Amino acid sequence: MDTIESKTKRTAVVFPKHKKVLSILGENLTLAMKRRGITQEMMHSRTGLSKPTLRKIFKGDPSVSLGHYVNVLASLGLLDDLAKVAFDDELGRKLQDIQLLNKK
């Protein structure tokens, strides 16, 4: 038997300053789409995503799964940009260098 808890959709807690980053991502996706002359109807056809979900993505809604964002990026030819996230980990390299210098 289903409980109320099992029917409740779980979403990630996203802090306001992090929501701003998603908002910028949504804006960037919107601009990329417009630069390419792609309409929301075309994006809907290419990704198979519902129009309400696409609107959420273009607003940077954190409740949309990363997989849906991936589908939009792929349809815009920008999927490789996602692989660049955290590629050049400057802080991680500095911490590693400090640790290496302190080894005796």
C-alpha positions as a Markdown table, in Angstrom:
| # | Residue | x | y | z |
|---|---|---|---|---|
| 1 | Met | 0.0 | 0.0 | 0.0 |
| 2 | Asp | 1.4 | 3.4 | -0.9 |
| 3 | Thr | 1.9 | 5.9 | 1.8 |
| 4 | Ile | 1.7 | 9.7 | 1.4 |
| 5 | Glu | 5.5 | 9.9 | 1.7 |
| 6 | Ser | 6.1 | 7.6 | -1.2 |
| 7 | Lys | 3.9 | 9.7 | -3.5 |
| 8 | Thr | 5.7 | 13.0 | -2.5 |
| 9 | Lys | 8.2 | 14.1 | -5.1 |
| 10 | Arg | 11.6 | 14.7 | -3.6 |
| 11 | Thr | 13.5 | 17.7 | -4.7 |
| 12 | Ala | 17.0 | 18.9 | -3.8 |
| 13 | Val | 17.4 | 21.8 | -1.5 |
| 14 | Val | 19.1 | 24.6 | -3.4 |
| 15 | Phe | 20.2 | 27.7 | -1.6 |
| 16 | Pro | 19.3 | 31.2 | -3.1 |
| 17 | Lys | 22.8 | 32.0 | -4.2 |
| 18 | His | 23.0 | 28.7 | -6.0 |
| 19 | Lys | 19.6 | 29.3 | -7.6 |
| 20 | Lys | 21.1 | 32.4 | -9.2 |
| 21 | Val | 23.6 | 30.2 | -11.0 |
| 22 | Leu | 20.8 | 28.0 | -12.4 |
| 23 | Ser | 18.9 | 31.1 | -13.4 |
| 24 | Ile | 22.0 | 32.3 | -15.4 |
| 25 | Leu | 22.2 | 28.8 | -17.0 |
| 26 | Gly | 18.6 | 29.0 | -18.0 |
| 27 | Glu | 19.2 | 32.5 | -19.5 |
| 28 | Asn | 22.3 | 31.2 | -21.4 |
| 29 | Leu | 20.3 | 28.3 | -22.8 |
| 30 | Thr | 17.5 | 30.6 | -23.9 |
| 31 | Leu | 20.0 | 32.9 | -25.6 |
| 32 | Ala | 21.8 | 30.0 | -27.3 |
| 33 | Met | 18.5 | 28.7 | -28.6 |
| 34 | Lys | 17.5 | 32.1 | -29.9 |
| 35 | Arg | 20.9 | 32.7 | -31.6 |
| 36 | Arg | 20.4 | 29.4 | -33.4 |
| 37 | Gly | 16.9 | 30.4 | -34.5 |
| 38 | Ile | 15.4 | 27.4 | -32.6 |
| 39 | Thr | 11.9 | 27.9 | -31.3 |
| 40 | Gln | 10.4 | 26.3 | -28.2 |
| 41 | Glu | 8.3 | 24.1 | -30.5 |
| 42 | Met | 11.5 | 22.9 | -32.3 |
| 43 | Met | 13.2 | 22.3 | -29.0 |
| 44 | His | 10.1 | 20.3 | -27.8 |
| 45 | Ser | 10.3 | 18.2 | -31.0 |
| 46 | Arg | 14.1 | 17.6 | -30.7 |
| 47 | Thr | 14.2 | 16.7 | -27.0 |
| 48 | Gly | 10.8 | 15.2 | -26.4 |
| 49 | Leu | 10.5 | 17.3 | -23.3 |
| 50 | Ser | 7.1 | 18.9 | -22.4 |
| 51 | Lys | 6.7 | 22.6 | -23.0 |
| 52 | Pro | 6.2 | 23.2 | -19.3 |
| 53 | Thr | 9.5 | 21.4 | -18.5 |
| 54 | Leu | 11.3 | 23.4 | -21.2 |
| 55 | Arg | 10.0 | 26.6 | -19.7 |
| 56 | Lys | 11.3 | 25.5 | -16.3 |
| 57 | Ile | 14.7 | 24.8 | -17.8 |
| 58 | Phe | 14.9 | 28.2 | -19.4 |
| 59 | Lys | 14.0 | 29.7 | -16.0 |
| 60 | Gly | 16.7 | 27.6 | -14.3 |
| 61 | Asp | 14.3 | 25.7 | -12.2 |
| 62 | Pro | 16.2 | 23.4 | -9.8 |
| 63 | Ser | 13.3 | 20.8 | -9.7 |
| 64 | Val | 14.1 | 19.7 | -13.3 |
| 65 | Ser | 16.4 | 16.7 | -13.5 |
| 66 | Leu | 20.0 | 17.2 | -14.8 |
| 67 | Gly | 19.2 | 14.7 | -17.5 |
| 68 | His | 16.6 | 17.1 | -19.0 |
| 69 | Tyr | 19.2 | 19.9 | -19.0 |
| 70 | Val | 21.6 | 17.4 | -20.8 |
| 71 | Asn | 19.0 | 16.8 | -23.5 |
| 72 | Val | 18.7 | 20.6 | -24.1 |
| 73 | Leu | 22.4 | 21.1 | -24.1 |
| 74 | Ala | 22.8 | 18.2 | -26.6 |
| 75 | Ser | 20.2 | 19.6 | -28.9 |
| 76 | Leu | 22.0 | 22.9 | -28.9 |
| 77 | Gly | 25.4 | 21.2 | -29.6 |
| 78 | Leu | 26.7 | 22.3 | -26.2 |
| 79 | Leu | 26.9 | 19.0 | -24.3 |
| 80 | Asp | 30.7 | 19.1 | -24.4 |
| 81 | Asp | 30.6 | 22.3 | -22.3 |
| 82 | Leu | 29.1 | 20.2 | -19.4 |
| 83 | Ala | 32.2 | 18.0 | -19.4 |
| 84 | Lys | 34.4 | 21.1 | -18.8 |
| 85 | Val | 32.8 | 21.7 | -15.4 |
| 86 | Ala | 35.4 | 21.2 | -12.7 |
| 87 | Phe | 38.0 | 20.1 | -15.3 |
| 88 | Asp | 40.5 | 22.8 | -14.3 |
| 89 | Asp | 40.2 | 22.5 | -10.5 |
| 90 | Glu | 42.5 | 25.3 | -9.4 |
| 91 | Leu | 41.7 | 25.1 | -5.7 |
| 92 | Gly | 42.2 | 21.3 | -5.7 |
| 93 | Arg | 45.6 | 21.6 | -7.4 |
| 94 | Lys | 46.7 | 24.3 | -4.9 |
| 95 | Leu | 45.7 | 22.1 | -2.0 |
| 96 | Gln | 47.5 | 19.1 | -3.6 |
| 97 | Asp | 50.6 | 21.2 | -4.2 |
| 98 | Ile | 50.7 | 22.4 | -0.6 |
| 99 | Gln | 50.4 | 18.8 | 0.6 |
| 100 | Leu | 53.2 | 17.7 | -1.8 |
| 101 | Leu | 55.5 | 20.5 | -0.6 |
| 102 | Asn | 54.9 | 19.6 | 3.1 |
| 103 | Lys | 55.9 | 15.9 | 2.6 |
| 104 | Lys | 59.3 | 15.1 | 3.9 |
